[in-house]
Structure formats: C-alpha cells, structure tokens
Amino acid sequence: MYAETKVANRPDDPAPGVPEAVSGDQVRFTVLGPLEVVKDGTDHAPTTPKVLQLLAMLVLHPGKVVHIDSIIQELWAGDPPRSVRPTMHTYVYHLRRYVREIGLTNDSETVLLTKPPGYLLRIDPAQVDVFTFQQHCHQGRELLRQCRYSEAARCFQLAMGLWSGAPLANVQCGPMLSACVVDLIEQRRSAQHLRIEAEIAGGMHRELIGELRSLVAANPLDEGLNGQLMRVLGRSGRRSDAMASFRQLRNRLHAELGVEPCDELQLLHHELLSEGEKTA
C-alpha cells in the first residue's frame, strides 16, 4: 500500500485513452505546507475536509490513476460507512463541481477522470510544488557529484525555499496521506543535509556554526547534524567546542537510547583527538 502513496516524480506516458494534461499554467498546487490551489495569486482550495483530502490524494499523483481502494482507505481508515461507494462518488461529484467553479476547465470530467480502477487528476506534475522541489534536489545532487559546490548549494536552497510549513498542514490525513507526509519530511531533511554538505565542501565553516547549533538544539539526537556541527567547529579552529559537542551527544544517546554514537562520528572524534596530539 505504501508504494501507492509515495510521492512520485513526473509520471510515465499517460495510459491509453487518457488525454494529455490540461495546460492550466495559471493554476499551481502546493503540498509543501498547506494544500493550496493558487490561481491569479489567490488560494482556491476547497474547505470541505473530505473533498480536500481527496484532492490531496490526486494532486500527489498527477496524471496517474489513484486506486479506489486507496482512496477509501485514506478517507475512512479501515472503517468505511456501509454506503461507502455512493458516499465517495458524492465527494468526487463535489470535487468536479469545485474544478468548474474555480475555472480550471469548462468540462470538469476532462480534468478529473474516472479511470478504472480509480480516478485520475489530469494536471501537469510541473504545476505541483513537490515536483519542482524534487527537480531542484536532483540537479543539486548532480552538481555535488561534479564538485560544483556553490551551484549545488543554490539548487538545494531553491528546493528548501518552496517549503512554507509542515506538508499538507491543513489536511486531515488518513493512513495513506500520513505515509506521504513522512516521505516528504524525509526528503526535506535530506535536502537540508545535502545543502549544508555542499556549503561545507565549498569552504563555508564559520558561517554555518550558528545555523547548525540551532538545528542541533531542535534535533539533539540527529547524528548527521551533530557531525556537521563538529566538522565546522573543528575547521573553524574550535576543536574543543567540537569535542564538547561530541560528548554532549554521546551522553544523550547513552541516557535516552543506551547506544554509542555511530562509527562516522567516532572516527571524526578520533581525528579531532589526533589533531590535538599533533599540536601538543
């Protein structure tokens, strides 16, 4: 089931019989924060909770069929009403009426298609902010591999700039959308980590100390962030602070999880100790 809910990149060619996506360049959809349907600078997202939830499922899979069983699981979390199919068809009807009302098209059935075994929202993935986010991240990774650090950092900055809050913040998420939210949060964490890595590789050390201290304070058990903080402190001539940061993390891990820091952090700590012995 999770595979059906995972946020996808640009879909494959449409299925036979499915027209190409509606142009609708003036309409964009945001999921990296509240779900919004922005047209002419104004948010037109539906306010009915179940209709908004249904729209979220379809927006996260632009141009792809979302199975009716996945929609039912999302809307009713394993406890559907006895008249579940007629009720769901009512929500689809309201969503089609909404599509007409915001002027996305004159014929809502050409945008929201009934396509067995489910429904398909015929929009371009480029109209959804998560697609742009993933494109920036992909380009950033390619630039990192080419050691073009400042350009890579810029790509990740652009990706992070698309976020306005918790994903789908205004949607009552069931099990399927909750899985999507977890996936999106992890993608955001990865983009943030890679942006900092690119900036470190590009020679930014002192400039990152304040940000990393703040991030570690908010995520004290995040070993990746702690490792980045240790590195920028060490490279800024603050080896004792870097070692103190390691001790604080080790104490927290012992107290809360009963584990040692990961091998990468222990190696970094050993390197800091070795540098101290060389200068002694």
N, C-alpha and C positions, 0 to 999 in steps of 0.2 A: 504493500500500500504506500509506503513512504516514497518509492520511486515515482509514483504518480503525482505526488505533491511537490517534489523537489523543484525549485525554481530553475527553469530551463533557459538556455541560450536561444538564439534565433532558431525557429523550428525548421524542420525539413520542408521540402516542397509540399504544398497542400495536397490533401488526399484527392483522388479522382472525384470530380463533381463539385469540388469546393472552389468558388470563385476566388480570385486574388483579393488581398486585404483591401479594405476601404481606405482611400487616401487619408482623409481626416487629419492632415498635418497640423491643423489648428487645435486639435484636441490631444492632450497628453495625460498619462495616468501615472500617479506616484504611489509607490508602496513602501519607499524607504523613509517612513514616517507615517502620518495618517494617510489612509487611502483617499486620494483626491482625483477628480476628473476635471481637468483645467481646460477651459475654453475661453478665449479672449481675456485671459488674466483672471478669470473667476472660477472658483471651485463649484462644480455642479454635482458632487457626489450625492447619491441617494441617501436619505436619512432613515429609511426603514431598516432595522438591523439585519433581518434575514436577506433582504434584497442586496444590501451592502456586502454581506457575507458571500452570497452567490456571485456577485460581481468580482469580489476579490479572487475567488477560485478561478474565474475565467480570465481575469487580467494577468494572473501569474502564469497562464499557459496560452499566450496569444497565438492564434492561428492553429491551435491544437484542440482535439476533442478531449473534453473532460468527462470521464465516465460517470453515468448517472448514479452508480453505486457510491462513487467517491463523494459526490455532492450530497447524497443522502447521509452518508457517514459524517460529513462535515457539519451539516445543518442540524442533525439530531443526535450525534454522538452515540450511536448504537441503540437509541431509544426512540425510533420514529413513531409518529402517530399512525393510527390504523389506516387512515386515508392518505398515506404518505405521498403517493404519486400525484393524485389530484392537487394536493397542497403544494407540492413542488412546482407543478405546472402553473399554479397561480402565481408563485414567485417569479417564474420565467415570464409570464404574461406582464407582470408589473415592471420587470426589468426591460422588456421590449418597449413598453409604453414610455418608460423613462428615457430610453435611447431616442425615441421620436421627439420627446419633449425638449431635450437639450439640443436637438438639431444635428445630431451626428449623421443622420440619414433620414430620408423620407420613408424608407421601407425598412423597418427595424428587423424584419426577418432576413434581410441580406447581411446584417451585422451579427445578430445572434441567431445562429443556425441550429436547428435540430438535426443532429448528425449522429445516427446510431453508432455506438451505444451511449451517446450522451449529447452534449452541447458544445458549440464552438463559437468563440468570440472572434470575429474576423477583423482584427486590427493588426497593424504592423508592430512587431516587437520593439522597433525603434521609438514608438510612442510611449513605451513604459520605461520609467527611470532605471529600473534594475538592469535592463538590457544595456543602457549606456554605462552604468556602473561596471558591469562585467566586461564591456569592451575596453574601458579605461584600464581595468586591472590586468586584462590580457596583454594590452600594449605595454603596461608598466613592467610586467614580468619579462617580456621580450627585451625591453631596453636594459633591464637588470642583467640579463644573460650576456648582453653586448657591452656591459660595464659602462653604460651611458647613464651615470647615476643621477645627475641633476634632472635629466629628461624623465627618467623613471619616477623619481620623486614627484615631479609635476603631474604625471599621469595619476599616481595614487592620490595626490591632493585633489585633483579634479573628481576622482571617484568618491572620495570621502565628502566632498562638498555637496554631493547630491543628497546626503542624508539630512533629515530635519527632525529626527527623533526615533523612537522605537518603531520597527516595521509594523505596518498595519495597526497603528496605535488606536484608531477609532473603530476597529472591527472586533466584534465578539468572536474570537477564534475558537473553532472546534478542533478536533484532533488533526485534521489534515492541514489546516492553515497554521496550527501551532508548530507542526513539523517544518513548514516553510519558514516560519519566523526564526526557529532555531538555526536553520540553514543560512538564512540571511545574516543573522547576528555573527555567525562564524565567518562568513565571507567578509563582513566588515572588519572583524578582528584581524583576519589575515591581511587585508589591505592596509590596515594601520601598521601592522608589524613590518610589512614589506616597505612601506613608505619610510619608516624610521630606519630600516636597514639600508635603504638607498641613500638616505641623508648621512648616516654614519660612514658608509663607504665613500661618500663624496667629501668627507672631511669635516662634517658638522658634528662637533662634540659638545663644547660648552653651550652652544645654542639649544641643545636638546635636554640638558640636565633638568631644568625646571619642569618641562612637559613630562619627562619620564618620572620624576619624583611624584608629580600629581597623579599620573596613571598608576604607578605602583601603590600609592596610598589608597586609590579606589579599588585596586585589584591586587591585594598584598600577596596572594598565593600564585600569581601568574609568573611562572618561571621565565617565560620568554621576555616579559617586560623587565623583570629583575636583572636578567642577563644583559639586556641592552643598557640598563642604567649602570650596571657595574662597568661595562665597557667604556661608556662615555666619561664616567668619572675617572677611570684609570687613564684614558687617553688625554684627559684634561689636567693631569698631574695631581689627581686627588685619589691616590691609591688607598690611603687609609679609609676614606669615605666609601670607596668601592668594597673594601673588605668588611667594613661595618655593615654595609647593605647586605652582603652575603650572610653574615652572622644573624642578622635580623630575620632574613628569610628562612635560614636553617632552623632557628628557634621556633618560628611559626609553623613550619612543616612538622617538626617534632611534636609540638603541642597539639596541633589540630588534626594531623593525619598520621603521625607516627612514621614518617618516611624521611629519607635523606634527599637533598637536592639532586637533580638529575646529573648525569655524568658530564654533560656540557658545562654546567655551572661549576661543578667541582674542578674540572680542568681549568676553567677560567680563574677560579680561586687559586689554584696551584700556580698558574702563570703569574698572578699578582704577587704571590709569596716569593717566587723565584726572582722577580724583578727587584723586590726589596732586598733579597740577599745579595744581588749583584751590586746594588748601590750602597750596601752597608760597609 
